[in-house]
């Protein structure tokens, strides 16, 4: 299931295609447990300007400490 999120942000080009995806409990219960357990962490392209990682945020906030 997908529920669109209305874009009410000041800058309309940010989060302009956001949605919440949800799954009924009975559907989740029918999936093998290995699906949730046996997965590699995602790998992101560090050069993609649209991807902001936690380490990047931490580094940026450290630069702005008074």
N, CA, C and O atoms as a Maestro MAE file, in Angstrom:
{
 s_m_m2io_version
 :::
 2.0.0
}

f_m_ct {
 s_m_title
 :::
 protein
 m_atom[264] {
  # First column is atom index #
  i_m_mmod_type
  r_m_x_coord
  r_m_y_coord
  r_m_z_coord
  i_m_residue_number
  s_m_chain_name
  s_m_pdb_residue_name
  s_m_pdb_atom_name
  i_m_atomic_number
  :::
  1 25 0.836 -1.161 0.000 1 A "UNK " " N  " 7
  2 3 0.000 0.000 0.000 1 A "UNK " " CA " 6
  3 2 0.893 1.240 0.000 1 A "UNK " " C  " 6
  4 15 1.977 1.229 0.582 1 A "UNK " " O  " 8
  5 25 0.444 2.282 -0.639 2 A "UNK " " N  " 7
  6 3 1.199 3.527 -0.687 2 A "UNK " " CA " 6
  7 2 0.261 4.687 -0.394 2 A "UNK " " C  " 6
  8 15 -0.825 4.781 -0.965 2 A "UNK " " O  " 8
  9 25 0.692 5.568 0.501 3 A "UNK " " N  " 7
  10 3 -0.070 6.754 0.835 3 A "UNK " " CA " 6
  11 2 0.770 7.976 0.482 3 A "UNK " " C  " 6
  12 15 1.810 8.194 1.104 3 A "UNK " " O  " 8
  13 25 0.355 8.777 -0.492 4 A "UNK " " N  " 7
  14 3 1.129 9.963 -0.846 4 A "UNK " " CA " 6
  15 2 1.176 10.962 0.315 4 A "UNK " " C  " 6
  16 15 0.221 11.086 1.082 4 A "UNK " " O  " 8
  17 25 2.286 11.657 0.426 5 A "UNK " " N  " 7
  18 3 2.440 12.694 1.435 5 A "UNK " " CA " 6
  19 2 2.291 14.036 0.728 5 A "UNK " " C  " 6
  20 15 3.057 14.331 -0.190 5 A "UNK " " O  " 8
  21 25 1.329 14.850 1.132 6 A "UNK " " N  " 7
  22 3 1.151 16.144 0.468 6 A "UNK " " CA " 6
  23 2 2.398 17.007 0.640 6 A "UNK " " C  " 6
  24 15 2.991 17.044 1.718 6 A "UNK " " O  " 8
  25 25 2.785 17.689 -0.411 7 A "UNK " " N  " 7
  26 3 3.954 18.561 -0.358 7 A "UNK " " CA " 6
  27 2 3.528 19.930 0.164 7 A "UNK " " C  " 6
  28 15 2.982 20.746 -0.579 7 A "UNK " " O  " 8
  29 25 3.781 20.173 1.445 8 A "UNK " " N  " 7
  30 3 3.444 21.456 2.058 8 A "UNK " " CA " 6
  31 2 4.701 22.199 2.488 8 A "UNK " " C  " 6
  32 15 4.642 23.112 3.312 8 A "UNK " " O  " 8
  33 25 5.845 21.800 1.920 9 A "UNK " " N  " 7
  34 3 7.117 22.401 2.288 9 A "UNK " " CA " 6
  35 2 7.316 23.735 1.569 9 A "UNK " " C  " 6
  36 15 6.796 23.934 0.471 9 A "UNK " " O  " 8
  37 25 8.048 24.625 2.171 10 A "UNK " " N  " 7
  38 3 8.337 25.934 1.588 10 A "UNK " " CA " 6
  39 2 9.028 25.779 0.237 10 A "UNK " " C  " 6
  40 15 8.671 26.450 -0.731 10 A "UNK " " O  " 8
  41 25 10.017 24.893 0.178 11 A "UNK " " N  " 7
  42 3 10.715 24.605 -1.079 11 A "UNK " " CA " 6
  43 2 10.052 23.376 -1.706 11 A "UNK " " C  " 6
  44 15 10.284 22.251 -1.265 11 A "UNK " " O  " 8
  45 25 9.244 23.589 -2.715 12 A "UNK " " N  " 7
  46 3 8.440 22.490 -3.265 12 A "UNK " " CA " 6
  47 2 9.252 21.452 -4.024 12 A "UNK " " C  " 6
  48 15 8.728 20.385 -4.343 12 A "UNK " " O  " 8
  49 25 10.530 21.738 -4.324 13 A "UNK " " N  " 7
  50 3 11.343 20.748 -5.026 13 A "UNK " " CA " 6
  51 2 12.001 19.762 -4.066 13 A "UNK " " C  " 6
  52 15 12.689 18.840 -4.503 13 A "UNK " " O  " 8
  53 25 11.797 19.948 -2.764 14 A "UNK " " N  " 7
  54 3 12.341 19.033 -1.765 14 A "UNK " " CA " 6
  55 2 11.208 18.141 -1.275 14 A "UNK " " C  " 6
  56 15 10.124 18.625 -0.950 14 A "UNK " " O  " 8
  57 25 11.458 16.862 -1.225 15 A "UNK " " N  " 7
  58 3 10.446 15.877 -0.819 15 A "UNK " " CA " 6
  59 2 9.212 15.972 -1.706 15 A "UNK " " C  " 6
  60 15 8.092 15.794 -1.228 15 A "UNK " " O  " 8
  61 25 9.404 16.249 -2.981 16 A "UNK " " N  " 7
  62 3 8.264 16.481 -3.858 16 A "UNK " " CA " 6
  63 2 7.586 15.198 -4.344 16 A "UNK " " C  " 6
  64 15 6.549 15.259 -5.004 16 A "UNK " " O  " 8
  65 25 8.154 14.060 -4.028 17 A "UNK " " N  " 7
  66 3 7.544 12.809 -4.459 17 A "UNK " " CA " 6
  67 2 7.580 11.793 -3.314 17 A "UNK " " C  " 6
  68 15 7.884 10.619 -3.524 17 A "UNK " " O  " 8
  69 25 7.271 12.253 -2.117 18 A "UNK " " N  " 7
  70 3 7.343 11.394 -0.942 18 A "UNK " " CA " 6
  71 2 6.062 10.586 -0.777 18 A "UNK " " C  " 6
  72 15 4.970 11.022 -1.141 18 A "UNK " " O  " 8
  73 25 6.237 9.400 -0.218 19 A "UNK " " N  " 7
  74 3 5.095 8.540 0.064 19 A "UNK " " CA " 6
  75 2 5.445 7.645 1.243 19 A "UNK " " C  " 6
  76 15 6.618 7.392 1.520 19 A "UNK " " O  " 8
  77 25 4.438 7.180 1.918 20 A "UNK " " N  " 7
  78 3 4.610 6.214 2.996 20 A "UNK " " CA " 6
  79 2 4.134 4.872 2.459 20 A "UNK " " C  " 6
  80 15 3.017 4.749 1.958 20 A "UNK " " O  " 8
  81 25 4.997 3.872 2.569 21 A "UNK " " N  " 7
  82 3 4.644 2.518 2.139 21 A "UNK " " CA " 6
  83 2 4.369 1.694 3.390 21 A "UNK " " C  " 6
  84 15 5.164 1.695 4.329 21 A "UNK " " O  " 8
  85 25 3.260 1.005 3.396 22 A "UNK " " N  " 7
  86 3 2.914 0.181 4.535 22 A "UNK " " CA " 6
  87 2 2.365 -1.153 4.056 22 A "UNK " " C  " 6
  88 15 1.866 -1.281 2.938 22 A "UNK " " O  " 8
  89 25 2.471 -2.127 4.925 23 A "UNK " " N  " 7
  90 3 2.083 -3.491 4.575 23 A "UNK " " CA " 6
  91 2 1.160 -4.045 5.649 23 A "UNK " " C  " 6
  92 15 1.446 -3.919 6.839 23 A "UNK " " O  " 8
  93 25 0.068 -4.650 5.240 24 A "UNK " " N  " 7
  94 3 -0.829 -5.281 6.218 24 A "UNK " " CA " 6
  95 2 -0.090 -6.382 6.991 24 A "UNK " " C  " 6
  96 15 0.744 -7.091 6.428 24 A "UNK " " O  " 8
  97 25 -0.401 -6.514 8.268 25 A "UNK " " N  " 7
  98 3 0.261 -7.483 9.138 25 A "UNK " " CA " 6
  99 2 0.218 -8.893 8.562 25 A "UNK " " C  " 6
  100 15 1.212 -9.617 8.618 25 A "UNK " " O  " 8
  101 25 -0.936 -9.290 8.006 26 A "UNK " " N  " 7
  102 3 -1.043 -10.654 7.471 26 A "UNK " " CA " 6
  103 2 -0.102 -10.859 6.284 26 A "UNK " " C  " 6
  104 15 0.367 -11.974 6.055 26 A "UNK " " O  " 8
  105 25 0.175 -9.805 5.534 27 A "UNK " " N  " 7
  106 3 1.110 -9.917 4.416 27 A "UNK " " CA " 6
  107 2 2.540 -10.070 4.942 27 A "UNK " " C  " 6
  108 15 3.311 -10.873 4.416 27 A "UNK " " O  " 8
  109 25 2.889 -9.315 5.962 28 A "UNK " " N  " 7
  110 3 4.225 -9.418 6.550 28 A "UNK " " CA " 6
  111 2 4.450 -10.787 7.179 28 A "UNK " " C  " 6
  112 15 5.550 -11.334 7.110 28 A "UNK " " O  " 8
  113 25 3.419 -11.333 7.786 29 A "UNK " " N  " 7
  114 3 3.539 -12.640 8.441 29 A "UNK " " CA " 6
  115 2 3.782 -13.761 7.435 29 A "UNK " " C  " 6
  116 15 4.294 -14.818 7.801 29 A "UNK " " O  " 8
  117 25 3.421 -13.543 6.176 30 A "UNK " " N  " 7
  118 3 3.584 -14.598 5.174 30 A "UNK " " CA " 6
  119 2 4.978 -14.602 4.529 30 A "UNK " " C  " 6
  120 15 5.284 -15.486 3.729 30 A "UNK " " O  " 8
  121 25 5.814 -13.631 4.870 31 A "UNK " " N  " 7
  122 3 7.154 -13.528 4.293 31 A "UNK " " CA " 6
  123 2 8.129 -14.325 5.155 31 A "UNK " " C  " 6
  124 15 8.058 -14.255 6.382 31 A "UNK " " O  " 8
  125 25 9.040 -15.082 4.538 32 A "UNK " " N  " 7
  126 3 10.021 -15.844 5.329 32 A "UNK " " CA " 6
  127 2 10.877 -14.905 6.200 32 A "UNK " " C  " 6
  128 15 11.233 -13.808 5.769 32 A "UNK " " O  " 8
  129 25 11.203 -15.343 7.419 33 A "UNK " " N  " 7
  130 3 11.982 -14.523 8.345 33 A "UNK " " CA " 6
  131 2 13.356 -14.169 7.780 33 A "UNK " " C  " 6
  132 15 13.922 -13.135 8.134 33 A "UNK " " O  " 8
  133 25 13.890 -15.007 6.914 34 A "UNK " " N  " 7
  134 3 15.211 -14.752 6.331 34 A "UNK " " CA " 6
  135 2 15.227 -13.453 5.526 34 A "UNK " " C  " 6
  136 15 16.279 -12.833 5.374 34 A "UNK " " O  " 8
  137 25 14.092 -13.048 5.023 35 A "UNK " " N  " 7
  138 3 14.016 -11.800 4.267 35 A "UNK " " CA " 6
  139 2 14.491 -10.614 5.103 35 A "UNK " " C  " 6
  140 15 15.158 -9.718 4.587 35 A "UNK " " O  " 8
  141 25 14.154 -10.606 6.370 36 A "UNK " " N  " 7
  142 3 14.512 -9.497 7.253 36 A "UNK " " CA " 6
  143 2 15.896 -9.677 7.850 36 A "UNK " " C  " 6
  144 15 16.552 -8.695 8.198 36 A "UNK " " O  " 8
  145 25 16.340 -10.896 7.971 37 A "UNK " " N  " 7
  146 3 17.564 -11.227 8.683 37 A "UNK " " CA " 6
  147 2 18.808 -11.228 7.793 37 A "UNK " " C  " 6
  148 15 19.854 -10.713 8.189 37 A "UNK " " O  " 8
  149 25 18.703 -11.795 6.612 38 A "UNK " " N  " 7
  150 3 19.866 -12.097 5.788 38 A "UNK " " CA " 6
  151 2 20.046 -11.093 4.650 38 A "UNK " " C  " 6
  152 15 19.947 -11.457 3.478 38 A "UNK " " O  " 8
  153 25 20.306 -9.851 4.987 39 A "UNK " " N  " 7
  154 3 20.490 -8.823 3.971 39 A "UNK " " CA " 6
  155 2 21.742 -8.017 4.245 39 A "UNK " " C  " 6
  156 15 22.097 -7.777 5.399 39 A "UNK " " O  " 8
  157 25 22.412 -7.597 3.176 40 A "UNK " " N  " 7
  158 3 23.567 -6.722 3.300 40 A "UNK " " CA " 6
  159 2 23.081 -5.288 3.509 40 A "UNK " " C  " 6
  160 15 21.985 -4.914 3.092 40 A "UNK " " O  " 8
  161 25 23.921 -4.510 4.162 41 A "UNK " " N  " 7
  162 3 23.615 -3.089 4.316 41 A "UNK " " CA " 6
  163 2 23.639 -2.432 2.940 41 A "UNK " " C  " 6
  164 15 24.422 -2.842 2.083 41 A "UNK " " O  " 8
  165 25 22.804 -1.427 2.710 42 A "UNK " " N  " 7
  166 3 22.825 -0.754 1.415 42 A "UNK " " CA " 6
  167 2 24.137 -0.005 1.200 42 A "UNK " " C  " 6
  168 15 24.774 0.445 2.152 42 A "UNK " " O  " 8
  169 25 24.525 0.120 -0.054 43 A "UNK " " N  " 7
  170 3 25.735 0.858 -0.421 43 A "UNK " " CA " 6
  171 2 25.292 2.034 -1.281 43 A "UNK " " C  " 6
  172 15 24.546 1.864 -2.246 43 A "UNK " " O  " 8
  173 25 25.754 3.219 -0.927 44 A "UNK " " N  " 7
  174 3 25.355 4.430 -1.629 44 A "UNK " " CA " 6
  175 2 26.551 5.029 -2.353 44 A "UNK " " C  " 6
  176 15 27.691 4.892 -1.908 44 A "UNK " " O  " 8
  177 25 26.287 5.685 -3.458 45 A "UNK " " N  " 7
  178 3 27.310 6.392 -4.209 45 A "UNK " " CA " 6
  179 2 27.633 7.688 -3.471 45 A "UNK " " C  " 6
  180 15 26.791 8.583 -3.384 45 A "UNK " " O  " 8
  181 25 28.842 7.789 -2.944 46 A "UNK " " N  " 7
  182 3 29.239 8.962 -2.163 46 A "UNK " " CA " 6
  183 2 29.256 10.236 -2.999 46 A "UNK " " C  " 6
  184 15 29.258 11.334 -2.442 46 A "UNK " " O  " 8
  185 25 29.267 10.111 -4.322 47 A "UNK " " N  " 7
  186 3 29.291 11.279 -5.195 47 A "UNK " " CA " 6
  187 2 27.907 11.753 -5.614 47 A "UNK " " C  " 6
  188 15 27.780 12.760 -6.311 47 A "UNK " " O  " 8
  189 25 26.874 11.038 -5.197 48 A "UNK " " N  " 7
  190 3 25.509 11.420 -5.551 48 A "UNK " " CA " 6
  191 2 25.074 12.574 -4.647 48 A "UNK " " C  " 6
  192 15 24.961 12.386 -3.435 48 A "UNK " " O  " 8
  193 25 24.830 13.756 -5.201 49 A "UNK " " N  " 7
  194 3 24.490 14.917 -4.358 49 A "UNK " " CA " 6
  195 2 23.140 14.792 -3.664 49 A "UNK " " C  " 6
  196 15 22.852 15.568 -2.753 49 A "UNK " " O  " 8
  197 25 22.311 13.846 -4.066 50 A "UNK " " N  " 7
  198 3 20.998 13.688 -3.444 50 A "UNK " " CA " 6
  199 2 21.022 12.739 -2.256 50 A "UNK " " C  " 6
  200 15 20.015 12.585 -1.565 50 A "UNK " " O  " 8
  201 25 22.164 12.101 -2.013 51 A "UNK " " N  " 7
  202 3 22.291 11.188 -0.883 51 A "UNK " " CA " 6
  203 2 23.085 11.891 0.207 51 A "UNK " " C  " 6
  204 15 24.217 12.316 -0.021 51 A "UNK " " O  " 8
  205 25 22.495 12.013 1.388 52 A "UNK " " N  " 7
  206 3 23.175 12.604 2.533 52 A "UNK " " CA " 6
  207 2 23.275 11.521 3.594 52 A "UNK " " C  " 6
  208 15 22.261 11.012 4.072 52 A "UNK " " O  " 8
  209 25 24.491 11.174 3.955 53 A "UNK " " N  " 7
  210 3 24.701 10.109 4.934 53 A "UNK " " CA " 6
  211 2 24.811 10.674 6.345 53 A "UNK " " C  " 6
  212 15 25.019 11.873 6.525 53 A "UNK " " O  " 8
  213 25 24.671 9.809 7.339 54 A "UNK " " N  " 7
  214 3 24.773 10.226 8.733 54 A "UNK " " CA " 6
  215 2 26.165 10.777 9.020 54 A "UNK " " C  " 6
  216 15 26.294 11.776 9.727 54 A "UNK " " O  " 8
  217 25 27.209 10.148 8.486 55 A "UNK " " N  " 7
  218 3 28.567 10.638 8.747 55 A "UNK " " CA " 6
  219 2 28.767 12.020 8.143 55 A "UNK " " C  " 6
  220 15 29.486 12.844 8.708 55 A "UNK " " O  " 8
  221 25 28.142 12.284 7.008 56 A "UNK " " N  " 7
  222 3 28.232 13.601 6.384 56 A "UNK " " CA " 6
  223 2 27.531 14.649 7.251 56 A "UNK " " C  " 6
  224 15 28.036 15.761 7.407 56 A "UNK " " O  " 8
  225 25 26.393 14.307 7.805 57 A "UNK " " N  " 7
  226 3 25.669 15.233 8.683 57 A "UNK " " CA " 6
  227 2 26.476 15.510 9.945 57 A "UNK " " C  " 6
  228 15 26.544 16.651 10.400 57 A "UNK " " O  " 8
  229 25 27.082 14.478 10.508 58 A "UNK " " N  " 7
  230 3 27.884 14.632 11.709 58 A "UNK " " CA " 6
  231 2 29.073 15.537 11.434 58 A "UNK " " C  " 6
  232 15 29.391 16.405 12.246 58 A "UNK " " O  " 8
  233 25 29.735 15.343 10.295 59 A "UNK " " N  " 7
  234 3 30.882 16.179 9.934 59 A "UNK " " CA " 6
  235 2 30.459 17.628 9.731 59 A "UNK " " C  " 6
  236 15 31.157 18.548 10.156 59 A "UNK " " O  " 8
  237 25 29.326 17.828 9.088 60 A "UNK " " N  " 7
  238 3 28.848 19.193 8.850 60 A "UNK " " CA " 6
  239 2 28.478 19.888 10.156 60 A "UNK " " C  " 6
  240 15 28.777 21.069 10.333 60 A "UNK " " O  " 8
  241 25 27.835 19.177 11.066 61 A "UNK " " N  " 7
  242 3 27.429 19.803 12.326 61 A "UNK " " CA " 6
  243 2 28.649 20.122 13.181 61 A "UNK " " C  " 6
  244 15 28.629 21.098 13.931 61 A "UNK " " O  " 8
  245 25 29.710 19.324 13.087 62 A "UNK " " N  " 7
  246 3 30.945 19.599 13.834 62 A "UNK " " CA " 6
  247 2 31.608 20.870 13.316 62 A "UNK " " C  " 6
  248 15 32.260 21.581 14.081 62 A "UNK " " O  " 8
  249 25 31.451 21.164 12.037 63 A "UNK " " N  " 7
  250 3 32.029 22.371 11.448 63 A "UNK " " CA " 6
  251 2 31.336 23.632 11.945 63 A "UNK " " C  " 6
  252 15 31.908 24.720 11.878 63 A "UNK " " O  " 8
  253 25 30.118 23.498 12.440 64 A "UNK " " N  " 7
  254 3 29.331 24.665 12.834 64 A "UNK " " CA " 6
  255 2 29.219 24.848 14.352 64 A "UNK " " C  " 6
  256 15 28.362 25.588 14.834 64 A "UNK " " O  " 8
  257 25 30.079 24.176 15.085 65 A "UNK " " N  " 7
  258 3 30.052 24.322 16.544 65 A "UNK " " CA " 6
  259 2 30.672 25.657 16.913 65 A "UNK " " C  " 6
  260 15 31.716 26.039 16.385 65 A "UNK " " O  " 8
  261 25 30.024 26.357 17.818 66 A "UNK " " N  " 7
  262 3 30.542 27.676 18.239 66 A "UNK " " CA " 6
  263 2 31.682 27.543 19.204 66 A "UNK " " C  " 6
  264 15 32.230 28.549 19.654 66 A "UNK " " O  " 8
  :::
 }
 m_bond[263] {
  # First column is bond index #
  i_m_from
  i_m_to
  i_m_order
  :::
  1 1 2 1
  2 2 3 1
  3 3 4 2
  4 3 5 1
  5 5 6 1
  6 6 7 1
  7 7 8 2
  8 7 9 1
  9 9 10 1
  10 10 11 1
  11 11 12 2
  12 11 13 1
  13 13 14 1
  14 14 15 1
  15 15 16 2
  16 15 17 1
  17 17 18 1
  18 18 19 1
  19 19 20 2
  20 19 21 1
  21 21 22 1
  22 22 23 1
  23 23 24 2
  24 23 25 1
  25 25 26 1
  26 26 27 1
  27 27 28 2
  28 27 29 1
  29 29 30 1
  30 30 31 1
  31 31 32 2
  32 31 33 1
  33 33 34 1
  34 34 35 1
  35 35 36 2
  36 35 37 1
  37 37 38 1
  38 38 39 1
  39 39 40 2
  40 39 41 1
  41 41 42 1
  42 42 43 1
  43 43 44 2
  44 43 45 1
  45 45 46 1
  46 46 47 1
  47 47 48 2
  48 47 49 1
  49 49 50 1
  50 50 51 1
  51 51 52 2
  52 51 53 1
  53 53 54 1
  54 54 55 1
  55 55 56 2
  56 55 57 1
  57 57 58 1
  58 58 59 1
  59 59 60 2
  60 59 61 1
  61 61 62 1
  62 62 63 1
  63 63 64 2
  64 63 65 1
  65 65 66 1
  66 66 67 1
  67 67 68 2
  68 67 69 1
  69 69 70 1
  70 70 71 1
  71 71 72 2
  72 71 73 1
  73 73 74 1
  74 74 75 1
  75 75 76 2
  76 75 77 1
  77 77 78 1
  78 78 79 1
  79 79 80 2
  80 79 81 1
  81 81 82 1
  82 82 83 1
  83 83 84 2
  84 83 85 1
  85 85 86 1
  86 86 87 1
  87 87 88 2
  88 87 89 1
  89 89 90 1
  90 90 91 1
  91 91 92 2
  92 91 93 1
  93 93 94 1
  94 94 95 1
  95 95 96 2
  96 95 97 1
  97 97 98 1
  98 98 99 1
  99 99 100 2
  100 99 101 1
  101 101 102 1
  102 102 103 1
  103 103 104 2
  104 103 105 1
  105 105 106 1
  106 106 107 1
  107 107 108 2
  108 107 109 1
  109 109 110 1
  110 110 111 1
  111 111 112 2
  112 111 113 1
  113 113 114 1
  114 114 115 1
  115 115 116 2
  116 115 117 1
  117 117 118 1
  118 118 119 1
  119 119 120 2
  120 119 121 1
  121 121 122 1
  122 122 123 1
  123 123 124 2
  124 123 125 1
  125 125 126 1
  126 126 127 1
  127 127 128 2
  128 127 129 1
  129 129 130 1
  130 130 131 1
  131 131 132 2
  132 131 133 1
  133 133 134 1
  134 134 135 1
  135 135 136 2
  136 135 137 1
  137 137 138 1
  138 138 139 1
  139 139 140 2
  140 139 141 1
  141 141 142 1
  142 142 143 1
  143 143 144 2
  144 143 145 1
  145 145 146 1
  146 146 147 1
  147 147 148 2
  148 147 149 1
  149 149 150 1
  150 150 151 1
  151 151 152 2
  152 151 153 1
  153 153 154 1
  154 154 155 1
  155 155 156 2
  156 155 157 1
  157 157 158 1
  158 158 159 1
  159 159 160 2
  160 159 161 1
  161 161 162 1
  162 162 163 1
  163 163 164 2
  164 163 165 1
  165 165 166 1
  166 166 167 1
  167 167 168 2
  168 167 169 1
  169 169 170 1
  170 170 171 1
  171 171 172 2
  172 171 173 1
  173 173 174 1
  174 174 175 1
  175 175 176 2
  176 175 177 1
  177 177 178 1
  178 178 179 1
  179 179 180 2
  180 179 181 1
  181 181 182 1
  182 182 183 1
  183 183 184 2
  184 183 185 1
  185 185 186 1
  186 186 187 1
  187 187 188 2
  188 187 189 1
  189 189 190 1
  190 190 191 1
  191 191 192 2
  192 191 193 1
  193 193 194 1
  194 194 195 1
  195 195 196 2
  196 195 197 1
  197 197 198 1
  198 198 199 1
  199 199 200 2
  200 199 201 1
  201 201 202 1
  202 202 203 1
  203 203 204 2
  204 203 205 1
  205 205 206 1
  206 206 207 1
  207 207 208 2
  208 207 209 1
  209 209 210 1
  210 210 211 1
  211 211 212 2
  212 211 213 1
  213 213 214 1
  214 214 215 1
  215 215 216 2
  216 215 217 1
  217 217 218 1
  218 218 219 1
  219 219 220 2
  220 219 221 1
  221 221 222 1
  222 222 223 1
  223 223 224 2
  224 223 225 1
  225 225 226 1
  226 226 227 1
  227 227 228 2
  228 227 229 1
  229 229 230 1
  230 230 231 1
  231 231 232 2
  232 231 233 1
  233 233 234 1
  234 234 235 1
  235 235 236 2
  236 235 237 1
  237 237 238 1
  238 238 239 1
  239 239 240 2
  240 239 241 1
  241 241 242 1
  242 242 243 1
  243 243 244 2
  244 243 245 1
  245 245 246 1
  246 246 247 1
  247 247 248 2
  248 247 249 1
  249 249 250 1
  250 250 251 1
  251 251 252 2
  252 251 253 1
  253 253 254 1
  254 254 255 1
  255 255 256 2
  256 255 257 1
  257 257 258 1
  258 258 259 1
  259 259 260 2
  260 259 261 1
  261 261 262 1
  262 262 263 1
  263 263 264 2
  :::
 }
}
